[in-house]
Amino acid sequence: MTRTARRRWSREFQGEIDGIALGDTGPVILHGYDPPAGGKWIDSVIPGKLGAYERASGEGLWLSPCEVGYGRGFGCGFGEEDDVVILGPSNQSHRIARMSLSSGELLGASEIGPFDQALVFGDVCLTVTPQRVSGILTSPMLEVWSYARDGERYHLVGRVGPHAYVVFTDTARKRQGVLRLEIESGEFVDTFIDPELPVIHDLVCAEDLAVVLSGNRVPARPGHGGGPEELRLEAFRTREASAFSLWREVLAEESDELPDVNVSLDSGKVYLARGAMLEVRDGLSGRMLGELTLPGLDERVAWKVSQGAGLLAEETRASVFELPA
């Protein structure tokens, strides 16, 4: 039976939200900006601000200007020194910045190369552009490796333990797969998933699991052309030398409009957001554990799950919901 998730709290943000961070413990982090009147500004980057909010109540802890603003590419997470780490555009190229988690004080900032996606971990940050994947030491804010090979383009990245998992396109075959890299050095380990999929829409990794949301073509029937595109969810065990599929499910088979689907992975559970509905599945078997309605989920700007808390950001509002942990 579908039920509405219990909302712990909801509050308005002073500006528009464009990024969030949520860890296993500690405060909720919201990044945003003040949109200019009429939507017009001189520079391509709007100055940003960062706010911390108490996890259980939503009480505001601090709100501070941030060296990272609004524009192409963004990442936010937690360091190992009571700090929050932000990567993104600034008025002087892209930057990585560290701010005190308890006060919002700026601890330092460094220039980095532009990127499209970034993930923050306590030891290293991973960034991705179509041309390369990079590793940046979190506390020193120093890029220590970069990976690129001829004939490949890069799209998404995830991490399980000592390895980074990178969605890539084989440009000769025009098919996508997943590479595995050493997290410390960026060295190539192997091709985890062979480039056989037309498109991988999403990749989430955690706790010996990698979950891939992909589009594929249904095999053609004899005497007919290719079938409609299907949207498929598939889970893999990452401890294997090559991808070992645990389960797969076709979510949609419509050729015209595929649903807006977002995937999260936490505590061995897969959280599948479809419109305002959230499906909770067991990560190892794919078995349905429950289905919830989350008001505002269909208007999400960003969405994260951690330890039974679901942080939902709409344009100017953030909410935390209680979820099956």
FIZA-569209 format. One line per 10 residues: their letters; for each residue x, y, z of N, C-alpha, C, O, CB. Coordinates in steps of 0.02 Angstrom, whole numbers. Atoms other than C-alpha are relative to their C-alpha. Glycine has a CB too. Example, Ala and Ser with C-alpha at 12.3 -4.5 7.8 and 13.67 -1.06 7.14 Angstrom:
2
as) 45 -59 0 615 -225 390 45 60 0 97 59 33 -50 1 62  -42 -59 -3 684 -53 357 -39 55 37 -14 110 45 20 23 -71
***
This chain:
325
mtrtarrrws) 42 -60 0 0 0 0 44 62 0 92 68 39 -48 0 62  -38 -63 5 66 171 -48 -20 47 56 -79 57 70 -11 33 -69  14 -48 -52 82 296 93 42 62 -11 90 61 -50 13 -30 70  -38 -62 5 144 474 110 55 0 53 43 -14 112 -46 62 9  -57 0 -46 317 489 187 -9 55 52 -36 109 38 66 11 -39  5 -49 -54 327 579 353 54 53 -10 113 38 -17 8 -34 70  -46 -56 8 405 751 335 25 23 68 -14 42 111 -34 58 -38  -28 -24 -63 524 796 476 -4 76 4 -26 104 55 73 -22 7  3 -73 1 537 978 425 5 25 -71 25 -11 -117 56 30 43  -4 -34 64 527 1099 281 13 74 14 -16 103 60 -64 -10 -43
refqgeidgi) -14 -71 -10 597 1274 264 19 32 -66 44 0 -112 57 10 52  -18 -39 59 621 1411 136 74 20 5 99 37 58 -45 62 -6  -70 -21 5 798 1452 79 1 72 -25 -42 92 -66 40 -47 -47  -5 -70 21 852 1633 56 35 4 -68 94 23 -72 39 42 53  -27 1 68 877 1619 -132 -23 -63 -35 -69 -97 -11 77 4 0  17 60 37 868 1481 -261 53 -54 13 113 -40 12 -5 15 -76  -45 56 -17 943 1310 -220 25 -32 -64 -13 -44 -111 -36 -51 44  -27 36 58 1060 1227 -344 44 -60 20 68 -95 -23 40 47 -44  -39 57 -21 1153 1099 -237 -11 -15 73 -29 29 112 73 12 -13  12 22 -68 1141 999 -76 54 -50 21 89 -78 -22 -70 -31 8
algdtgpvil) -43 52 -27 1245 886 37 -33 -29 62 -62 7 102 72 27 15  29 35 -57 1189 756 163 45 -59 17 55 -103 -25 -73 -24 -14  -42 54 -21 1303 641 262 -36 -47 47 -95 -39 60 62 26 33  30 48 -47 1274 496 382 -20 34 64 -69 15 96 48 -56 14  15 -39 -60 1276 621 526 12 73 -16 35 91 -70 43 -24 62  -15 -71 9 1288 808 549 -54 38 -36 -107 10 -51 64 8 -37  52 -44 27 1194 953 471 -15 -13 -74 23 -47 -109 20 71 8  19 -3 71 1105 971 305 32 62 -30 32 115 1 -79 1 -9  -33 -56 33 1197 1082 181 -39 19 -63 -56 -24 -104 73 -18 -17  33 -26 60 1111 1192 51 44 52 -33 69 97 1 -70 29 17
hgydppaggk) -36 -50 38 1201 1289 -85 -49 35 -47 -92 2 -77 60 -31 -40  45 -36 44 1113 1425 -182 27 68 -20 87 82 -11 -67 9 33  -20 -66 25 1117 1600 -254 -60 45 -2 -117 22 1 33 -6 -70  53 -49 7 1016 1759 -267 -7 17 -74 39 47 -103 14 64 42  8 -15 72 947 1772 -445 -6 76 -11 -41 109 27 -61 -36 -29  5 -72 13 968 1946 -520 -70 19 -26 -104 -23 -56 53 22 -50  65 -25 24 815 2051 -559 -4 -7 -76 42 12 -112 -11 74 21  9 9 72 748 2007 -731 40 -57 -29 38 -70 -89 18 63 -35  -39 56 24 864 1858 -741 60 19 -42 85 -22 -80 -43 -44 -40  -56 -23 40 1005 1962 -816 60 17 45 52 48 97 -20 61 -42
widsvipgkl) -61 -17 -36 1184 1975 -757 57 7 -50 53 -17 -106 16 -53 53  -56 -13 45 1351 2028 -830 43 -63 -9 59 -81 -66 43 56 27  -44 57 3 1456 1875 -787 -40 -65 -9 -100 -67 2 43 -5 63  32 65 9 1420 1693 -827 -7 -38 66 -38 -91 68 40 -42 -50  3 32 -65 1439 1649 -642 -32 48 50 -12 106 56 70 -21 24  32 -40 -52 1324 1712 -504 30 -19 67 37 -79 81 -78 -12 0  -29 17 -66 1402 1724 -329 -46 -45 40 -108 -39 38 13 64 40  39 49 -37 1347 1583 -216 -1 13 75 34 57 100 26 -68 -13  0 -1 -73 1306 1557 -32 -17 -70 24 -49 -109 -10 -51 53 28  6 67 -29 1306 1406 81 -32 5 68 -15 49 108 69 -35 4
gayerasgeg) 34 0 -65 1193 1367 228 1 -70 31 -4 -120 -5 -71 24 -8  3 62 -38 1196 1232 363 -62 1 44 -79 52 75 64 -11 42  63 5 -36 1036 1170 447 0 -63 42 24 -116 21 -61 1 -49  1 57 -46 1009 1056 595 -40 -57 -30 -95 -48 -55 -30 21 68  27 58 35 971 881 533 -71 -19 23 -114 -36 -18 46 -58 9  64 24 -27 825 840 648 -55 52 -4 -113 35 -14 9 -21 71  51 -51 -6 736 1008 659 -3 49 -58 -54 82 -68 11 38 63  -4 -50 54 791 1113 509 20 69 24 19 116 -15 -66 4 -34  -21 -65 -26 849 1253 623 63 24 -37 110 -14 -47 14 -4 76  -58 -28 34 969 1369 532 59 7 47 53 36 101 -18 67 -30
lwlspcevgy) -61 -4 -40 1147 1355 599 44 57 -23 69 95 18 39 -66 -4  -37 -56 28 1237 1476 482 -14 6 -74 -34 -43 -107 76 -7 13  6 -15 71 1226 1556 310 56 46 -18 64 99 13 -70 31 -17  -61 -37 14 1383 1621 227 10 6 -76 -8 -39 -113 61 -33 32  -21 -4 70 1443 1688 58 49 -57 -15 87 -79 28 32 68 -15  -40 58 19 1532 1550 -39 41 17 -61 16 48 -108 -44 -61 -13  -44 -13 57 1681 1560 -157 -23 -35 -63 -6 -14 -118 71 -23 16  28 36 57 1590 1437 -270 -70 27 -14 -111 30 31 -1 -77 13  64 -29 18 1444 1511 -364 -43 -46 -41 -35 -107 -39 10 64 -37  47 38 41 1308 1456 -483 23 1 -73 43 53 -99 -72 30 6
grgfgcgfge) -21 5 69 1351 1394 -657 14 -73 -17 -13 -118 14 62 43 -14  -14 68 24 1421 1243 -749 38 -41 52 90 -20 77 40 2 -66  -34 47 -44 1466 1096 -636 -6 18 73 3 76 92 71 -5 -19  5 -12 -71 1441 1077 -449 9 -65 38 -14 -118 15 -67 34 18  -5 57 -45 1488 958 -309 7 24 71 37 76 84 60 -44 -19  -2 -21 -70 1469 966 -120 -1 -63 43 -38 -110 30 -59 48 17  -2 56 -46 1511 848 22 41 18 61 52 77 74 29 -63 -34  -32 -12 -64 1606 828 185 72 -26 0 86 -80 -26 -39 -33 56  -69 20 -7 1792 823 221 12 -38 64 -35 -59 98 45 61 -4  -19 37 -60 1887 740 362 21 45 57 42 20 109 56 -48 -16
eddvvilgps) -24 -46 -51 1925 897 462 -54 49 21 -43 109 25 61 39 -27  57 -41 -20 1754 959 518 -13 55 -50 -22 114 -32 12 30 70  8 -49 53 1733 1044 351 -49 -25 -53 -60 -85 -61 67 16 -32  41 15 58 1614 1052 205 39 23 -62 70 76 -61 -70 35 4  -40 -12 60 1692 1046 31 -46 12 -59 -93 -25 -71 48 -61 -14  42 -20 56 1619 1132 -122 44 9 -61 97 39 -58 -38 66 16  -35 -8 63 1675 1122 -303 -49 30 -51 -107 11 -53 29 -67 -26  43 -29 51 1607 1228 -445 29 62 -30 88 77 -19 -68 15 29  -25 -59 34 1621 1387 -546 8 60 47 -27 65 98 -47 19 -57  -6 -64 -35 1680 1554 -480 16 52 -53 22 37 -112 55 -3 56
nqshriarms) -15 -52 48 1718 1721 -560 73 -2 -22 95 38 -63 -16 68 28  -69 11 21 1899 1661 -575 9 -74 -14 44 -109 24 51 25 54  -1 71 20 1879 1492 -662 -36 -43 52 -71 -16 95 72 -24 -11  30 44 -49 1822 1339 -564 44 -4 62 105 4 58 -12 -71 -30  -37 4 -62 1870 1317 -383 -25 -58 43 -81 -82 35 -8 65 39  19 42 -56 1870 1195 -240 11 41 63 63 73 71 42 -67 2  -3 -40 -61 1834 1276 -71 -17 -44 59 -58 -90 54 -47 61 -4  15 33 -62 1832 1215 108 -25 51 50 4 105 58 62 -38 27  29 -45 -50 1723 1294 242 -13 -39 64 -27 -99 63 -66 31 -26  10 32 -64 1706 1257 427 -72 -25 6 -119 12 -8 16 49 57
lssgellgas) 66 28 -6 1560 1142 460 -38 29 60 -99 30 61 4 -76 8  33 -26 -60 1526 1222 629 -17 74 -4 -63 98 29 45 -11 59  11 -72 1 1535 1407 581 -10 29 -70 -36 85 -76 58 34 31  4 -27 67 1540 1427 391 60 41 -21 62 69 -75 -60 42 -6  -61 -38 16 1712 1510 398 37 -31 -59 44 -92 -62 46 5 61  -39 24 56 1811 1496 237 69 -23 24 104 15 57 8 55 -54  -64 28 -22 1962 1383 268 52 1 -56 112 -3 -42 -10 -71 24  -47 -1 56 2039 1390 95 -35 -14 -66 -90 -40 -67 55 -50 11  28 11 67 2010 1383 -93 58 -6 -49 110 25 -41 -48 58 -21  -50 8 53 2107 1328 -247 -34 -4 -68 -91 -26 -73 42 -64 12
eigpfdqalv) 26 5 68 2081 1342 -434 7 -71 -25 58 -104 -13 35 50 -47  -1 66 32 2039 1182 -527 -27 6 -70 -54 59 -89 -41 -52 41  27 -1 67 1991 1137 -704 -76 -6 0 -105 -32 48 29 -56 -41  73 5 5 1809 1150 -761 -22 -73 -4 17 -116 -24 -26 38 -61  25 69 1 1700 995 -746 -76 1 -7 -107 54 -1 21 -38 65  73 7 6 1523 931 -772 -31 -35 60 -88 -20 78 -17 -38 -63  24 35 -59 1505 815 -621 57 -5 50 115 -13 30 -28 -70 -17  -51 8 -52 1597 806 -455 -31 -38 59 -88 -27 77 28 69 23  18 35 -62 1588 688 -305 52 16 53 112 17 38 -6 -77 -12  -45 -18 -55 1662 733 -136 3 -57 51 -49 -81 74 -23 66 34
fgdvcltvtp) -12 48 -53 1737 607 -16 52 29 48 85 78 32 24 -69 -29  -46 -28 -49 1841 634 140 72 2 -23 109 48 -4 -5 -39 63  -69 3 22 2003 584 55 11 30 -69 64 59 -82 23 -70 0  -10 -22 69 1976 629 -128 -66 23 -30 -120 0 -12 30 -58 -42  57 -23 40 1859 722 -244 11 -24 -72 67 -23 -97 -9 79 2  -3 23 69 1820 653 -417 -39 48 -45 -95 67 -28 -29 -72 -7  33 -44 48 1778 765 -566 2 -31 -69 47 -69 -85 32 70 -1  7 29 67 1722 721 -741 -17 54 -51 -60 96 -40 -54 -55 0  20 -35 61 1721 808 -909 -1 -51 -56 24 -107 -46 50 60 -16  -4 48 55 1697 725 -1079 71 -20 -18 82 -74 -45 -34 28 -60
qrvsgiltsp) -69 13 20 1886 735 -1102 41 -37 53 90 -69 35 33 65 -17  -43 31 -50 1951 672 -934 -36 -10 66 -88 21 79 62 42 11  22 11 -69 1923 608 -757 59 20 44 116 4 29 -22 -75 13  -54 -25 -43 2022 689 -615 -12 -17 72 -69 -24 95 7 76 -8  2 11 -72 2064 653 -434 33 58 36 89 76 20 33 -66 18  -24 -57 -37 2087 797 -311 1 -18 74 -51 -36 102 -44 64 -12  -3 13 -71 2150 770 -134 -43 51 37 -37 111 25 73 3 25  52 -43 -28 2013 842 -24 29 54 46 15 113 34 -49 -42 39  -25 -51 -46 2105 929 119 52 46 -31 47 107 -22 29 -34 61  -48 -45 33 2255 993 18 -29 38 -60 0 87 -83 60 -39 -23
mlevwsyard) 32 -31 59 2135 1038 -126 48 0 -59 55 51 -94 -23 73 16  -53 5 50 2268 975 -247 -16 -58 -48 -27 -114 -26 69 -11 32  11 53 49 2239 880 -409 63 -44 -5 118 -18 -14 -17 30 -70  -57 45 -2 2350 725 -405 0 -50 -58 51 -83 -71 1 -37 65  -1 43 60 2295 625 -558 -55 20 -48 -104 51 -30 -7 -73 20  48 -12 53 2203 637 -721 1 -60 -47 55 -84 -65 15 66 -39  5 59 44 2141 495 -832 -34 20 -65 -85 54 -65 -39 -57 35  31 -10 66 2105 502 -1019 33 -49 -48 92 -63 -44 9 74 -25  -26 43 52 2124 384 -1166 -33 19 -67 -90 41 -68 -12 -75 16  27 -13 66 2101 407 -1353 -60 -46 -12 -60 -104 8 54 -11 -54
geryhlvgrv) 58 40 18 1933 348 -1417 -52 -7 55 -98 -47 49 22 -67 -21  48 4 -54 1841 377 -1253 -25 69 19 12 118 15 31 -35 61  28 -60 -30 1724 510 -1184 -33 -21 66 -58 -77 72 -51 35 -48  19 17 -68 1671 518 -1000 -61 41 21 -70 98 1 59 11 48  65 -30 -14 1503 558 -923 -17 2 75 -36 55 100 -53 -37 -37  21 5 -70 1471 499 -743 52 -39 39 90 -79 10 -70 -33 6  -48 36 -42 1573 434 -597 -33 -20 66 -76 16 92 62 43 12  21 23 -66 1541 335 -439 60 -32 34 114 -38 4 -59 -50 -4  -56 29 -37 1649 254 -305 -24 -56 45 -77 -51 77 36 53 41  7 52 -50 1657 92 -208 70 -16 25 111 -43 -13 -36 -65 -30
gphayvvftd) -65 15 -29 1806 76 -90 58 30 -38 61 91 -48 8 -73 5  -61 -25 32 1972 89 -182 -7 15 -75 42 31 -108 55 -49 9  8 -7 72 1896 105 -355 -52 53 -19 -102 63 16 -20 -67 -30  48 -45 31 1810 237 -460 -31 -36 -60 3 -72 -96 34 68 -22  37 31 55 1678 180 -585 -24 57 -46 -59 102 -23 -60 -44 25  10 -56 45 1663 290 -740 -40 -21 -61 -21 -67 -97 68 30 -22  38 12 62 1528 290 -873 37 33 -58 55 92 -54 -73 29 7  -37 -25 57 1613 310 -1041 -33 -21 -65 -72 -69 -68 73 -24 1  22 18 68 1575 308 -1227 60 -23 -40 111 11 -42 -34 60 -34  -49 22 50 1678 206 -1348 -19 37 -65 -68 20 -97 -1 -79 -10
tarkrqgvlr) 20 -44 55 1679 337 -1486 -2 -35 -68 -38 -14 -112 47 59 -4  1 37 63 1715 212 -1625 -65 -41 -6 -95 -43 -60 61 -47 -5  60 42 1 1569 98 -1578 -63 39 17 -119 16 3 7 -58 49  57 -42 -22 1458 239 -1510 -45 -39 48 -106 -39 42 -41 24 -61  35 37 -53 1410 130 -1362 32 18 66 90 39 69 3 -77 -13  -24 -20 -66 1428 159 -1176 9 -61 46 -26 -111 41 -49 49 32  -14 50 -50 1499 55 -1034 27 33 62 19 94 71 49 -53 -27  -27 -26 -62 1586 75 -866 72 -24 9 86 -84 5 -44 -22 60  -70 15 -15 1773 84 -829 11 -4 76 -28 24 115 46 53 -31  -19 1 -70 1856 44 -663 71 27 6 116 4 -29 -5 -73 30
leiesgefvd) -65 -32 -10 2002 153 -603 21 -6 73 -21 -11 118 -3 73 -21  -26 -5 -68 2115 153 -450 -14 70 28 2 120 -4 76 -16 2  19 -65 -28 2053 291 -335 61 41 20 58 103 17 -46 -9 60  -58 -37 -24 2227 337 -272 43 28 -57 72 81 -51 43 -44 43  -46 -18 55 2319 346 -439 -35 18 -65 -5 49 -108 47 -56 -13  35 -10 63 2185 355 -575 19 -51 -53 -2 -45 -110 14 68 -25  -21 51 49 2265 203 -659 -59 -44 -20 -102 -61 21 57 -42 28  52 44 27 2153 96 -770 7 -69 31 61 -98 33 6 -4 -77  1 68 -27 2102 -69 -688 -29 -48 -51 4 -96 -70 -41 -2 65  31 42 51 1981 -145 -812 -64 35 -26 -83 87 -1 -17 -71 28
tfidpelpvi) 66 -22 23 1821 -120 -910 -52 -40 38 -61 -100 25 -8 -9 -78  47 35 -44 1688 -162 -782 -62 -22 -38 -84 -80 -32 -20 46 58  57 17 44 1541 -157 -904 21 17 -71 39 74 -86 -66 39 21  -20 -11 69 1580 -178 -1088 -44 52 -34 -104 57 -18 -2 -66 -40  39 -52 34 1524 -34 -1202 -49 -30 -51 -33 -36 -110 46 50 -34  51 31 42 1366 -115 -1269 -67 36 4 -114 17 -32 -8 -72 19  64 -34 -10 1229 6 -1211 -1 65 -40 49 101 -41 -12 14 75  3 -64 36 1169 152 -1318 9 60 46 41 109 27 -67 6 -36  -7 -57 -46 1155 266 -1165 -9 -24 71 -54 -64 86 -51 56 -17  8 11 -72 1180 256 -977 -23 66 30 14 116 28 67 -25 34
hdlvcaedla) 30 -62 -26 1067 385 -893 25 16 70 31 75 88 -75 -6 1  -20 -13 -69 1127 363 -714 42 -58 25 34 -115 3 -62 11 45  -42 49 -33 1255 270 -608 7 19 73 26 75 89 70 -6 -34  -10 -12 -71 1255 255 -418 38 -60 29 24 -117 10 -68 11 38  -43 52 -28 1382 157 -316 5 7 75 7 63 101 70 2 -32  -11 1 -73 1400 107 -133 0 -72 24 -37 -113 -3 -53 42 37  5 63 -37 1435 -42 -22 0 -61 -45 -45 -103 -39 -62 1 43  -8 58 44 1492 -166 -155 -55 -7 -52 -65 -61 -80 2 -63 42  52 1 51 1348 -120 -271 10 58 -48 30 113 -29 -69 3 32  5 -52 50 1337 -23 -432 -67 -9 -36 -82 -64 -60 60 -2 -52
vvlsgnrvpa) 66 3 31 1164 17 -501 0 46 -61 18 105 -56 -57 20 50  -3 -36 63 1147 71 -682 -71 8 -28 -109 -40 -32 45 -38 -51  63 -15 35 997 155 -763 18 13 -72 53 61 -88 -38 62 33  -22 -4 69 1013 129 -949 -59 -3 -48 -113 -29 -31 49 -55 -16  48 8 54 917 145 -1111 29 -49 -51 88 -48 -65 -15 69 -34  -23 50 49 927 5 -1236 -55 -12 -51 -112 9 -42 20 -66 36  48 17 51 842 -57 -1391 -23 -72 8 18 -118 14 29 11 -69  27 68 -1 726 -207 -1382 21 -35 -64 16 -6 -117 -77 1 8  -21 35 61 792 -340 -1503 -54 -2 -52 -113 -11 -37 21 -71 17  48 -1 55 711 -331 -1673 -29 -69 -13 5 -120 -5 33 26 -65
rpghgggpee) 31 63 21 587 -465 -1725 18 -14 -72 30 32 -111 -77 2 10  -16 16 70 622 -559 -1887 -46 37 -48 -107 34 -42 -5 -76 -12  39 -36 50 567 -452 -2032 -23 68 23 -60 101 -13 -58 -40 -20  20 -65 -26 544 -298 -1924 62 40 19 117 13 26 -48 -8 61  -54 -44 -23 651 -149 -1874 10 -7 74 -21 -48 107 -15 72 -19  -13 0 -71 718 -114 -1702 -62 18 40 -103 57 16 57 47 17  57 -13 -42 593 -110 -1561 7 67 36 54 104 24 -9 -55 50  -2 -64 -36 555 36 -1444 58 0 51 85 -52 68 -66 13 36  -52 -5 -51 682 100 -1320 -28 -20 67 -84 0 85 29 72 3  21 18 -67 671 22 -1148 45 33 50 105 43 38 0 -76 9
lrleafrtre) -38 -27 -55 725 100 -986 10 -56 50 -38 -85 75 -36 62 33  -15 59 -40 814 -31 -881 41 17 61 89 57 56 36 -52 -43  -38 -7 -61 876 -36 -702 34 -66 14 3 -119 13 -46 21 59  -38 61 -10 1014 -161 -665 52 11 55 85 63 58 34 -23 -65  -47 -4 -56 1120 -197 -510 57 -50 -11 46 -106 -34 -35 -13 67  -60 41 9 1298 -266 -512 38 -3 66 38 45 105 44 28 -57  -44 7 -57 1412 -333 -377 70 22 -21 98 -4 -69 1 -73 26  -63 -30 23 1574 -233 -385 61 -40 22 116 -27 -3 6 70 26  -59 37 -22 1687 -358 -296 25 -49 -53 80 -75 -47 -17 -38 65  -20 47 52 1691 -467 -452 51 32 -47 55 93 -52 -61 -24 -40
asafslwrev) -50 -24 49 1831 -454 -582 -34 33 -59 -6 79 -89 43 -58 -24  40 -33 52 1697 -410 -710 -72 5 26 -89 -26 76 2 -39 -68  67 -14 -25 1518 -351 -693 -41 -64 8 -49 -102 -40 -36 49 -48  43 57 -15 1408 -482 -611 -70 27 16 -80 59 67 28 -43 59  67 -27 -7 1224 -441 -633 -39 -38 54 -46 -99 50 -37 -2 -67  40 30 -52 1120 -471 -478 -74 -4 -19 -107 -53 -6 7 39 65  69 -2 23 953 -421 -552 -8 57 -49 32 103 -52 -49 9 60  16 -54 47 876 -313 -687 -75 5 -7 -111 -44 2 34 -13 -70  72 -11 10 706 -239 -721 -10 54 -53 22 106 -52 -33 21 67  20 -49 50 630 -150 -869 -52 46 32 -104 24 54 -27 -35 -65
laeesdelpd) 44 -49 -31 549 10 -805 -51 29 -49 -106 48 -30 40 55 31  43 -29 51 474 72 -968 20 -25 -68 78 -40 -80 2 78 2  -13 22 68 458 20 -1149 -28 47 -51 -38 29 -109 -28 -70 -10  28 -49 46 389 178 -1226 55 31 -42 108 49 -15 -39 54 38  -52 -27 44 484 243 -1377 0 76 -1 51 106 -19 -10 -27 -70  5 -73 6 424 423 -1367 23 36 63 69 77 61 -71 20 -18  -15 -36 -62 429 480 -1186 18 -49 55 -24 -87 78 -59 44 21  -20 40 -57 531 392 -1054 -11 39 64 -4 100 64 75 -22 -7  16 -36 -62 487 434 -873 62 33 29 119 12 16 -30 -47 51  -54 -34 -36 591 554 -769 16 -41 62 -21 -40 110 -21 73 19
vnvsldsgkv) -18 46 -53 682 432 -656 67 21 30 113 39 -7 3 -73 -26  -62 -15 -35 816 465 -524 14 -56 50 -32 -79 83 -4 69 35  -18 57 -42 911 331 -428 48 22 56 95 59 44 33 -55 -43  -45 -9 -56 991 337 -255 14 -68 31 -26 -115 24 -29 49 54  -20 63 -31 1082 200 -160 29 15 68 76 54 75 51 -39 -44  -24 -12 -68 1107 195 28 -20 -58 44 -76 -83 40 -27 67 28  14 53 -49 1119 63 165 -28 -63 -32 -72 -95 -4 -48 26 53  21 61 34 1096 -77 40 -68 4 -33 -95 -47 -54 0 -56 48  65 -9 30 933 -5 -27 4 47 -60 42 95 -60 -51 27 51  6 -42 59 892 68 -197 -64 41 6 -118 14 16 0 -44 -66
ylargamlev) 57 -46 -3 779 221 -195 -11 27 -71 32 62 -99 12 59 51  15 -18 69 695 251 -363 -55 52 -1 -113 38 16 -22 -63 -41  48 -55 2 610 419 -385 -30 4 -70 5 12 -120 33 67 19  37 -7 63 476 425 -521 -56 49 12 -106 33 44 -28 -69 -25  49 -51 -15 378 586 -520 -1 14 74 51 27 104 -70 -21 -25  5 -11 -72 312 608 -343 2 -65 39 -6 -64 100 -65 37 15  -2 65 -32 328 422 -306 72 -23 12 116 -12 -30 -38 -52 -41  -66 27 -17 477 341 -219 -8 -74 15 -42 -94 62 31 39 60  -1 72 -11 503 154 -234 63 -19 37 117 5 21 -5 -39 -68  -56 23 -40 616 69 -107 10 -74 -15 -37 -114 -7 -10 13 76
rdglsgrmlg) -14 69 19 701 -93 -162 61 -26 37 105 12 56 10 -6 -76  -60 31 -27 824 -215 -88 54 0 -54 42 -21 -110 -15 -72 24  -52 -7 50 990 -184 -173 26 -65 -28 46 -68 -86 56 38 28  -28 64 22 1044 -366 -183 -48 -40 -43 -27 -77 -87 19 -41 59  50 40 36 881 -439 -250 -46 39 -45 -77 11 -90 -41 -38 49  47 -41 38 783 -294 -322 -71 -5 26 -117 27 -1 1 -21 -72  66 9 -28 635 -347 -214 -29 66 25 6 104 59 1 -52 56  33 -61 -22 510 -207 -183 -12 -3 75 -40 -51 101 -67 9 -37  9 -5 -73 512 -153 0 -56 48 20 -81 45 75 64 21 32  52 -48 -16 387 -13 -10 -4 55 -52 40 62 -95 12 31 68
eltlpglder) 11 -55 47 317 134 -106 -28 59 39 -76 52 77 -47 -21 -58  19 -59 -37 300 310 -40 -17 57 -47 9 61 -103 55 21 48  11 -63 34 229 475 -99 37 54 38 30 61 99 -76 17 -5  -36 -56 -30 342 625 -67 -23 64 -33 -5 77 -91 78 -9 -8  22 -64 29 257 794 -95 60 42 -21 105 54 19 -44 39 49  -54 -41 25 371 900 -204 55 -39 -36 98 -8 -68 31 38 55  -52 39 33 477 755 -269 -1 9 -75 52 6 -108 -8 -74 17  5 -10 72 413 785 -444 24 70 -21 31 83 -81 -71 -9 -23  -27 -66 15 478 965 -432 72 7 26 96 63 36 -44 55 32  -65 0 -32 649 917 -365 53 35 -42 55 28 -103 22 -71 15
vawkvsqgag) -62 -27 29 807 1016 -401 56 -48 16 100 -59 -26 15 71 27  -50 48 -21 913 891 -303 -32 -45 53 -82 -28 84 64 35 28  30 50 -44 882 736 -198 56 -46 25 95 -71 -15 -55 -40 -38  -49 45 -30 991 633 -78 -31 -40 56 -78 -17 89 61 40 25  24 44 -53 964 489 42 60 -21 43 113 -37 16 -36 -62 -28  -52 24 -45 1068 444 196 -29 -20 67 -62 20 100 55 54 10  19 25 -66 1031 336 348 -73 14 17 -88 37 72 45 31 52  71 -8 -13 843 344 331 -27 71 -6 -85 83 9 -15 -24 67  22 -69 12 836 530 292 3 15 -75 52 0 -108 44 51 40  2 -21 69 784 594 122 -2 76 -5 -51 107 17 -61 -31 -37
llaeetrasv) -4 -73 8 838 773 82 -24 18 -69 6 -2 -119 72 26 13  31 -21 63 730 851 -53 6 75 -7 -17 112 37 -74 -23 -4  -5 -71 13 771 1020 -128 -44 17 -60 -36 -11 -114 73 21 -13  37 -31 55 645 1114 -232 33 66 -16 88 79 8 -76 9 18  -33 -61 23 680 1283 -311 23 45 58 80 68 58 -47 40 -44  -18 -45 -56 678 1384 -148 -15 -32 67 -13 2 119 -38 66 -6  20 33 -62 628 1255 -18 36 -67 7 47 -102 -42 -76 -10 3  -30 65 -16 712 1107 67 -41 -36 52 -69 -4 97 73 8 24  37 41 -47 629 964 160 38 -63 15 75 -88 -28 -70 -16 -27  -28 64 -18 687 810 253 -58 -46 18 -101 -29 58 50 7 59
felpa) 52 51 -11 578 653 251 32 -60 34 91 -73 27 -33 -20 -67  -21 62 -30 590 493 352 -14 -57 -49 -69 -63 -74 -36 -12 67  5 54 49 623 341 241 20 -66 32 53 -66 84 44 14 -61  -24 65 -26 647 154 269 76 -3 -5 104 6 -59 -32 -59 -40  -73 1 -2 830 136 322 25 -72 -1 86 -83 0 25 36 63
***
